[in-house]
């Protein structure tokens, strides 16, 4: 799940996805290519894709945070990176 933590940053980020009040289809399509360039793939493990995607969200200054739930969606963790660049989940209360 993604959460908007910083609305102003998110607004700037999303302004690039819209042309007027509609999605800019070219920009949206380019995200598919960007994911491939970043290395996000259905052939990767979930943890590898999480690490790459979290890195993208942080580097792009999106204003978004990434959370991960357990199988029952009762327990959630905020995904962050430690000093070594590894995923470091923080339990949400």
N, C-alpha and C positions, 0 to 999 in steps of 0.2 A: 504494500500500500504506500502511496505517496501522500505527503501532507505539505500544505503550503505553510512554511514557517515564517517567511519574509515576503509579505504581499507586494511591497514595492519592487523588490528584485524579481519576483515572479511576473509582475506586470511588464517589466522591461523585457524579460525573457520571452513572454508570450506575444508581445507586440511584433516580434519577428515572424510569428507563425500565422498572423492574420493580415489580410488585405481588406481594409474596411471592416465589415462585420462577419466575414467568411474566412475559412481557412485558406491560406495560400497553398494550393495543392502541390506546387513545385517544391516549396520548402518542406512540406510534410513528406513528400516522396524522397527528398534528399536525406531525411532522417533514416530511412531504410538503408541507404548507402553508407551513412555515417556509422550506423551500428556495425555494419560489416567491416568498415575501416578500423573501428575501435576493437574489433575482435569478438563482438557479441554474436553468439551462434547457438542454434539449437543443439549442436554437437558438444558444446561445453557443459561442464557441470553447472548446477545452479549457483554454487558458491563462486565460480569463476565469473559468470555473467553478473552476479550481484556486485562483485568487486569492480568490474569494468564500468557498470552502469553507475554505481555510487561515485566513482572517480569522475565520470562524465558530469553528473549532476553538480558536483563540487567545483570542478574546473570551469563549468559554464555559468556559474553564479546564478543558478535557476531560482533560488529561494525555496527549493523543495527539499524535503527530507524523506528518506526511505525507511519504511518499517517492515518487519517480517513477523508474521503470525505463526503460531504452531498449527498443527493439523486441525485442531478444533476452533481455531480463531479466538481463543479465550486469552491467550498470553501473547503479548507483543513486545518486540525489541526494536529500538532505534538502531539502525545500522550506521556505524561510524568506522573510521579507519584509525588504526594505531600508528605509532611512529614508524613502523616498518611497512606501512601500507596494507596491512592485513585487516580484514573485517573484524571489528570489535563491537559486538552487539551490547547495547545497554538496555536492561529490562525497564519497561514502562510500568509505572504504578497502576 
